[in-house]
C-alpha cells in the first residue's frame, strides 16, 4: 500500500515537471518566433469600376454682364434707396440727387440745342431741294449736290443726339416753374435693367459729377449685374492647357458646400497666355459656363474647377501606389526605358493555415518564410489615371491580389537580393580561409 502511494506521488511529480517544461518551451518558442517575425507585405485586390482623369484648378465666380450706373445730373447725394445685394427692376429708383444750380442751365442748353438743330435741318432740307433743281438743269456739279445731302445727314444726326440727351436728362429730373422760371429741384437715378446691386460706390452727402459730360467720365454710383448669367474664370497653366478644349465637362465644388458639385463646361480659352502675378509659368485665361444654375452660387466666390479630360467606366483598376513606374537606362544616353510593374501574389494554400491551427507549437519553431517568394513581377500597360486610381491593361481580374506599395516592394526585394549576394560572398571567403 505504501509502495502504491509512493508511485502515485512520483507520477504526479513527473506530470508537474512535464507541464512546467511545456510551458517554458511555449514561452521560449513564442519569444523566438517573435524575434524572427518578418514584416508582412500589405496587399490589395484589383478592382472593377470607373476611372476619371481630371485637371484641377481654382477659379472665381463672376457675372458676365455688369453695368456702371451714373447720374445724368451733377449734385449731392440726398437719399440712397438700395444696398449691395438688393435685387432691382428696370426703372426702379436707386438714389436721389440734390442738383447743382448750374444743372438748370444745362437743361436749357440741351433744349436750345434740340431747337437749334431742328431749325438747321429745316434750312438744309430747303437747300437740298434747291440744289437738286439746279442739278437737273446741270447748273451745278454732282459734288455740290452730294455735299448738300451730306450736310443734311450731319444735321439730322446732331438733332437725334441732342434730342436723346435731353430725353435721358428729363427722365431723371423733376422741375418746378415754367418758362424762364423753371428749375430742377431733384434728380432720381433709376436702374437701367433688372439685376442685383453688386457694388455701391457712394454715401449720402457725397458730391457727384454728371455722366453726360464729354469732358468728364462722371461719378460711378452703383454697379448692377445680371445674376442669371454667371461664369467662372480660371487660369490654366501652359503645361496643362494642351489637354483642355472648349466644351470639356467641368465639375465645380465650393468650400461653402463641400458635399455638393455643380456641372459646367469650358466656354472659352484665351488664345494668348499671360504671366500672372505671383506665378512662375504662363497661364491661359479660361471661362467656364455654369450649367447647374443655383442661387447658392454667388459672384466673388472662389471654387475648385475639375476639368474632365477622360472618363471610362467598367474597367479594371488599381490604386496608383500599386503600380511602380520603374525607370531603367539613361535619358542622356538615349537608352531610357520605363516599365510599369505590379507584383502579383500567388493563390494561398489553405492547408498551411489549417496546420498552423493544429500544430501551433511546431509553427513557432519553424524558420520564418520568405515573404517575397509568393509574389511574381508582372509588366502591365496603363490607361487613364485619376488622383488615386489607374487603369491597368493586363490579364488580371478582381481575384488578383497585388502588393499595395509596388515601389517599396521592388526596392525591398532588391535590397534583400543584394544582402543575400553579400552574405554568399562572405561565406565563400570564409570557406576559402578555412581550406587554406
C-alpha positions as CSV (number, residue, x, y, z in Angstrom):
1,X,0.0,0.0,0.0
2,X,2.9,2.4,0.8
3,X,4.6,1.5,-2.4
4,X,1.4,2.3,-4.3
5,X,1.2,5.7,-2.7
6,X,4.9,6.3,-3.5
7,X,4.3,5.5,-7.1
8,X,1.4,7.9,-7.4
9,X,3.4,10.7,-5.9
10,X,6.3,10.1,-8.2
11,X,3.9,10.1,-11.3
12,X,2.3,13.3,-10.1
13,X,5.8,15.0,-9.8
14,X,6.7,13.8,-13.3
15,X,3.5,15.2,-14.7
16,X,4.1,18.6,-13.0
17,X,7.7,18.7,-14.3
18,X,6.5,17.9,-17.8
19,X,3.8,20.6,-17.6
20,X,6.4,23.2,-16.5
21,X,8.7,22.1,-19.3
22,X,5.9,22.5,-21.9
23,X,5.0,26.0,-20.6
24,X,8.7,27.1,-20.6
25,X,9.0,25.7,-24.2
26,X,5.9,27.5,-25.3
27,X,7.2,30.8,-23.8
28,X,10.7,30.4,-25.3
29,X,9.3,29.3,-28.6
30,X,6.9,32.3,-28.7
31,X,9.7,34.7,-27.9
32,X,11.9,33.1,-30.6
33,X,9.2,33.3,-33.1
34,X,8.5,36.9,-32.2
35,X,12.2,37.7,-32.7
36,X,12.2,36.0,-36.1
37,X,8.9,37.5,-37.3
38,X,9.1,39.0,-40.8
39,X,7.1,42.1,-41.7
40,X,4.0,41.1,-43.6
41,X,3.6,42.6,-47.1
42,X,0.4,44.5,-47.4
43,X,-1.8,43.6,-50.4
44,X,-4.8,44.8,-52.3
45,X,-7.1,43.4,-54.9
46,X,-7.7,44.5,-58.4
47,X,-11.0,46.5,-58.6
48,X,-13.6,46.9,-61.3
49,X,-15.3,50.3,-61.9
50,X,-14.7,53.7,-63.4
51,X,-11.7,56.0,-63.6
52,X,-11.8,59.7,-64.3
53,X,-8.8,61.7,-65.4
54,X,-9.2,65.3,-64.5
55,X,-7.3,68.6,-64.2
56,X,-8.0,70.7,-61.1
57,X,-7.6,74.5,-61.0
58,X,-9.1,77.2,-58.8
59,X,-11.3,80.0,-60.1
60,X,-13.8,82.7,-59.2
61,X,-17.4,83.2,-60.0
62,X,-18.1,86.4,-61.9
63,X,-21.1,88.0,-63.7
64,X,-21.0,88.1,-67.5
65,X,-22.9,91.3,-67.7
66,X,-22.4,94.3,-65.4
67,X,-23.3,98.0,-65.9
68,X,-22.0,101.0,-64.1
69,X,-24.8,103.4,-63.2
70,X,-24.0,107.2,-63.3
71,X,-26.1,110.3,-62.6
72,X,-27.2,112.5,-65.5
73,X,-27.1,115.4,-63.2
74,X,-24.3,116.7,-61.0
75,X,-25.1,117.4,-57.4
76,X,-25.1,116.0,-53.9
77,X,-26.4,112.6,-53.0
78,X,-29.5,113.1,-50.9
79,X,-31.1,109.7,-50.3
80,X,-29.8,106.1,-51.1
81,X,-32.7,103.7,-51.5
82,X,-30.8,100.4,-52.2
83,X,-27.9,98.4,-50.7
84,X,-25.4,95.9,-52.1
85,X,-27.1,92.6,-52.8
86,X,-30.6,94.1,-53.4
87,X,-32.4,92.9,-56.4
88,X,-33.8,95.7,-58.5
89,X,-36.0,96.0,-61.6
90,X,-35.6,98.3,-64.6
91,X,-36.8,101.8,-63.8
92,X,-36.6,101.4,-60.0
93,X,-35.3,104.5,-58.2
94,X,-31.8,103.8,-56.7
95,X,-31.0,107.2,-55.2
96,X,-32.0,110.9,-55.2
97,X,-29.6,113.7,-56.2
98,X,-29.9,117.3,-54.9
99,X,-28.9,119.0,-58.2
100,X,-26.2,121.7,-58.6
101,X,-27.9,125.0,-59.6
102,X,-25.9,125.0,-62.8
103,X,-27.7,121.9,-64.0
104,X,-30.8,124.0,-64.7
105,X,-28.7,126.0,-67.1
106,X,-27.6,122.7,-68.8
107,X,-31.2,121.7,-69.1
108,X,-32.0,125.0,-71.0
109,X,-28.8,124.5,-73.2
110,X,-29.9,121.0,-74.2
111,X,-33.4,122.2,-75.1
112,X,-31.8,125.0,-77.0
113,X,-29.6,122.5,-78.9
114,X,-32.6,120.5,-79.9
115,X,-34.4,123.6,-81.2
116,X,-31.3,124.8,-83.0
117,X,-30.6,121.5,-84.8
118,X,-34.3,121.3,-85.8
119,X,-34.1,124.7,-87.4
120,X,-30.9,123.8,-89.1
121,X,-32.5,120.6,-90.5
122,X,-35.4,122.7,-92.0
123,X,-32.9,125.1,-93.6
124,X,-30.8,122.3,-95.1
125,X,-33.8,120.4,-96.4
126,X,-34.8,123.5,-98.4
127,X,-31.1,123.9,-99.5
128,X,-31.0,120.3,-100.8
129,X,-34.3,120.8,-102.7
130,X,-32.9,123.9,-104.4
131,X,-29.6,122.2,-105.3
132,X,-31.5,119.2,-106.8
133,X,-33.4,121.5,-109.1
134,X,-30.2,123.2,-110.2
135,X,-28.5,119.8,-110.7
136,X,-31.4,118.7,-113.0
137,X,-30.5,121.6,-115.4
138,X,-26.8,120.9,-114.9
139,X,-26.2,124.3,-113.4
140,X,-24.1,122.8,-110.6
141,X,-22.0,119.7,-110.3
142,X,-22.9,116.4,-108.8
143,X,-20.4,117.0,-106.0
144,X,-22.3,120.2,-104.9
145,X,-25.5,118.0,-104.6
146,X,-23.6,115.4,-102.6
147,X,-22.2,118.0,-100.2
148,X,-25.6,119.4,-99.6
149,X,-27.1,116.0,-98.8
150,X,-24.1,115.2,-96.5
151,X,-24.7,118.4,-94.6
152,X,-28.3,117.5,-94.1
153,X,-27.4,114.0,-92.8
154,X,-24.9,115.5,-90.3
155,X,-27.6,117.9,-89.0
156,X,-30.1,115.1,-88.7
157,X,-27.6,113.1,-86.6
158,X,-26.9,116.1,-84.4
159,X,-30.6,116.6,-83.9
160,X,-31.1,112.9,-82.9
161,X,-28.2,113.1,-80.4
162,X,-29.4,116.3,-78.8
163,X,-32.9,115.0,-78.5
164,X,-31.7,111.8,-76.9
165,X,-29.5,113.6,-74.4
166,X,-32.5,115.8,-73.4
167,X,-34.8,112.8,-73.1
168,X,-32.3,111.0,-70.8
169,X,-31.9,114.1,-68.6
170,X,-35.6,114.8,-68.4
171,X,-36.3,111.2,-67.3
172,X,-34.3,111.6,-64.1
173,X,-35.3,115.1,-63.1
174,X,-38.2,116.9,-61.5
175,X,-38.7,120.6,-62.2
176,X,-40.9,123.3,-60.9
177,X,-42.0,126.6,-62.5
178,X,-42.5,127.4,-66.2
179,X,-40.6,129.2,-68.9
180,X,-37.6,131.2,-67.7
181,X,-38.6,130.5,-64.1
182,X,-38.4,126.7,-64.5
183,X,-35.7,125.0,-62.4
184,X,-34.6,121.5,-61.5
185,X,-35.5,120.6,-57.9
186,X,-34.4,116.9,-57.7
187,X,-32.9,114.1,-59.8
188,X,-33.9,110.4,-59.4
189,X,-31.3,107.9,-60.6
190,X,-33.1,104.8,-61.9
191,X,-32.0,101.2,-62.7
192,X,-31.3,100.7,-66.4
193,X,-32.0,96.9,-66.2
194,X,-33.2,94.1,-64.0
195,X,-30.4,92.7,-61.8
196,X,-28.6,92.8,-58.5
197,X,-26.7,95.7,-56.9
198,X,-23.2,94.2,-56.8
199,X,-21.3,97.4,-55.8
200,X,-22.4,100.7,-54.1
201,X,-19.8,103.3,-54.6
202,X,-21.4,106.3,-52.9
203,X,-22.6,107.6,-49.5
204,X,-25.2,110.2,-48.6
205,X,-23.8,113.7,-48.8
206,X,-21.2,112.9,-51.5
207,X,-20.8,115.3,-54.4
208,X,-21.2,113.5,-57.8
209,X,-20.4,114.7,-61.3
210,X,-22.7,114.2,-64.4
211,X,-22.1,111.2,-66.7
212,X,-23.5,113.2,-69.6
213,X,-20.4,115.4,-70.0
214,X,-17.9,114.6,-72.7
215,X,-15.2,116.2,-70.6
216,X,-15.6,114.0,-67.6
217,X,-16.5,110.3,-67.2
218,X,-18.9,111.1,-64.4
219,X,-19.1,109.5,-60.9
220,X,-19.9,105.8,-60.6
221,X,-22.9,105.4,-58.3
222,X,-23.7,101.7,-58.5
223,X,-22.8,98.6,-60.4
224,X,-25.7,96.3,-61.4
225,X,-25.1,92.7,-62.6
226,X,-27.3,90.1,-64.1
227,X,-27.2,87.1,-61.7
228,X,-28.7,84.7,-64.3
229,X,-25.6,84.9,-66.4
230,X,-22.5,83.8,-64.4
231,X,-19.2,82.3,-65.4
232,X,-16.1,81.1,-63.6
233,X,-12.8,82.5,-64.6
234,X,-9.7,80.2,-64.1
235,X,-6.1,80.4,-65.2
236,X,-4.8,77.1,-66.6
237,X,-1.0,76.6,-66.8
238,X,0.7,76.3,-70.2
239,X,1.8,72.8,-69.0
240,X,-1.8,71.6,-68.9
241,X,-3.6,73.8,-71.5
242,X,-2.9,71.3,-74.3
243,X,-5.1,68.7,-72.6
244,X,-8.1,71.1,-72.3
245,X,-10.5,72.0,-75.1
246,X,-13.8,74.0,-75.4
247,X,-16.9,72.0,-74.5
248,X,-15.0,69.8,-72.0
249,X,-17.2,68.8,-69.0
250,X,-16.4,70.5,-65.7
251,X,-17.2,69.7,-62.1
252,X,-17.5,72.7,-59.8
253,X,-17.1,72.5,-56.0
254,X,-17.1,75.2,-53.4
255,X,-15.7,75.3,-49.8
256,X,-19.1,76.5,-48.6
257,X,-20.8,73.3,-50.0
258,X,-18.1,70.6,-49.9
259,X,-20.6,67.8,-50.3
260,X,-22.2,69.2,-53.5
261,X,-20.8,69.6,-57.0
262,X,-22.2,71.6,-59.9
263,X,-22.0,70.9,-63.6
264,X,-20.3,73.2,-66.1
265,X,-18.3,73.2,-69.3
266,X,-15.4,75.0,-70.9
267,X,-16.8,78.0,-72.8
268,X,-13.7,79.9,-73.9
269,X,-9.9,79.6,-73.8
270,X,-7.8,82.7,-74.4
271,X,-5.6,82.3,-77.4
272,X,-2.8,84.3,-75.7
273,X,-1.1,83.2,-72.5
274,X,0.0,85.7,-69.8
275,X,2.3,85.6,-66.8
276,X,0.0,86.1,-63.9
277,X,1.2,88.0,-60.8
278,X,2.6,85.5,-58.2
279,X,3.0,82.7,-60.7
280,X,6.2,81.4,-62.4
281,X,4.6,79.9,-65.5
282,X,2.5,81.4,-68.3
283,X,-1.2,80.6,-67.9
284,X,-4.3,81.0,-70.1
285,X,-7.5,82.7,-69.0
286,X,-10.3,80.1,-69.3
287,X,-14.0,80.7,-68.9
288,X,-16.3,78.0,-67.5
289,X,-20.0,78.2,-68.2
290,X,-22.2,77.1,-65.2
291,X,-24.8,74.7,-66.3
292,X,-26.4,74.0,-62.9
293,X,-27.9,77.3,-62.1
294,X,-28.2,77.6,-58.3
295,X,-28.8,80.6,-56.0
296,X,-26.1,79.4,-53.7
297,X,-23.5,80.3,-56.4
298,X,-22.7,83.9,-55.8
299,X,-20.4,86.3,-57.6
300,X,-17.0,86.6,-56.0
301,X,-17.0,83.0,-54.5
302,X,-13.8,81.0,-55.1
303,X,-14.2,77.4,-56.3
304,X,-12.4,74.3,-57.5
305,X,-12.7,73.5,-61.1
306,X,-12.2,69.9,-62.2
307,X,-11.9,69.7,-66.0
308,X,-12.8,66.1,-67.1
309,X,-10.1,65.1,-69.5
310,X,-11.2,61.5,-69.9
311,X,-13.7,59.2,-68.2
312,X,-14.1,55.4,-68.6
313,X,-16.5,53.0,-66.9
314,X,-16.4,49.2,-66.4
315,X,-12.6,48.7,-66.4
316,X,-10.0,47.1,-64.1
317,X,-8.0,49.5,-62.0
318,X,-5.6,49.6,-59.1
319,X,-4.6,52.3,-56.6
320,X,-1.8,54.4,-58.0
321,X,0.8,53.2,-55.5
322,X,0.2,49.6,-56.5
323,X,1.9,50.3,-59.9
324,X,5.6,51.0,-60.0
325,X,6.9,53.0,-63.0
326,X,10.5,51.8,-63.0
327,X,12.9,53.9,-64.9
328,X,15.7,51.9,-66.5
329,X,18.6,53.1,-68.6
330,X,19.7,56.7,-69.2
331,X,17.8,59.6,-70.8
332,X,21.0,61.3,-71.7
333,X,22.3,58.2,-73.5
334,X,19.0,57.5,-75.2
335,X,18.6,54.2,-73.5
336,X,15.8,55.2,-71.1
337,X,13.0,52.7,-70.7
338,X,10.0,53.0,-68.3
339,X,8.4,49.8,-67.3
340,X,5.0,49.7,-65.4
341,X,5.3,46.9,-62.8
342,X,2.9,45.2,-60.4
343,X,3.7,42.4,-58.0
344,X,1.1,39.6,-58.1
345,X,0.6,37.3,-55.2
346,X,0.1,33.6,-55.8
347,X,-3.1,31.9,-54.6
348,X,-2.7,30.8,-50.9
349,X,-2.6,27.1,-49.9
350,X,-5.3,26.8,-47.3
351,X,-3.9,23.5,-45.8
352,X,-1.0,25.6,-44.4
353,X,-3.4,27.7,-42.3
354,X,-5.1,24.5,-41.1
355,X,-1.7,23.1,-40.0
356,X,-0.9,26.2,-38.1
357,X,-4.1,25.8,-36.1
358,X,-3.5,22.1,-35.5
359,X,0.2,22.3,-34.6
360,X,0.9,25.8,-33.2
361,X,3.9,24.7,-31.2
362,X,5.7,23.4,-34.3
363,X,4.9,26.5,-36.2
364,X,6.7,28.6,-33.5
365,X,10.0,26.8,-34.1
366,X,9.8,26.8,-37.8
367,X,12.1,29.1,-39.8
368,X,10.0,32.2,-41.0
369,X,9.0,32.0,-44.6
370,X,10.4,34.5,-47.2
371,X,7.5,37.0,-47.7
372,X,8.7,37.8,-51.2
373,X,8.5,34.2,-52.6
374,X,4.8,34.2,-53.2
375,X,4.9,37.3,-55.5
376,X,5.6,37.4,-59.2
377,X,6.6,40.6,-61.1
378,X,4.3,41.5,-64.0
379,X,4.7,44.2,-66.6
380,X,1.4,45.9,-67.5
381,X,0.1,48.7,-69.8
382,X,-1.6,51.7,-68.2
383,X,-4.7,53.6,-69.4
384,X,-6.1,56.8,-67.9
385,X,-5.2,58.0,-64.4
386,X,-7.2,59.8,-61.7
387,X,-5.8,61.3,-58.4
388,X,-5.9,57.8,-56.8
389,X,-6.6,55.2,-59.5
390,X,-5.0,54.0,-62.7
391,X,-6.5,51.8,-65.4
392,X,-4.5,48.5,-65.7
393,X,-4.5,46.7,-69.0
394,X,-3.3,43.1,-68.4
395,X,-4.5,39.5,-67.9
396,X,-5.9,40.2,-64.4
397,X,-9.3,40.3,-62.7
398,X,-10.9,41.1,-59.3
399,X,-9.5,37.9,-57.8
400,X,-5.9,39.1,-58.5
401,X,-4.0,40.1,-55.3
402,X,-1.1,42.5,-55.6
403,X,1.4,44.3,-53.3
404,X,-0.2,47.6,-52.1
405,X,3.1,49.6,-52.4
406,X,4.8,48.4,-55.5
407,X,7.7,50.8,-55.4
408,X,8.5,49.8,-51.7
409,X,8.2,46.1,-52.6
410,X,10.6,46.5,-55.6
411,X,13.2,48.3,-53.6
412,X,12.9,46.0,-50.6
413,X,13.3,43.0,-52.9
414,X,16.4,44.5,-54.5
415,X,17.8,45.2,-51.0
416,X,17.1,41.6,-50.0
417,X,18.9,40.2,-53.1
418,X,21.8,42.5,-52.5
419,X,22.1,41.4,-48.9
420,X,22.0,37.7,-49.9
421,X,24.7,38.3,-52.5
422,X,26.9,39.9,-49.9
423,X,26.2,37.1,-47.5
424,X,27.2,34.5,-50.1
425,X,30.4,36.4,-51.0
426,X,31.3,36.4,-47.3
427,X,30.5,32.7,-46.9
428,X,32.8,31.8,-49.9
429,X,35.6,33.9,-48.5
430,X,35.3,32.2,-45.1
431,X,35.3,28.8,-46.8
432,X,38.5,29.7,-48.7
433,X,40.2,30.8,-45.5
434,X,39.2,27.5,-43.8
435,X,40.5,25.4,-46.7
436,X,43.8,27.3,-46.7
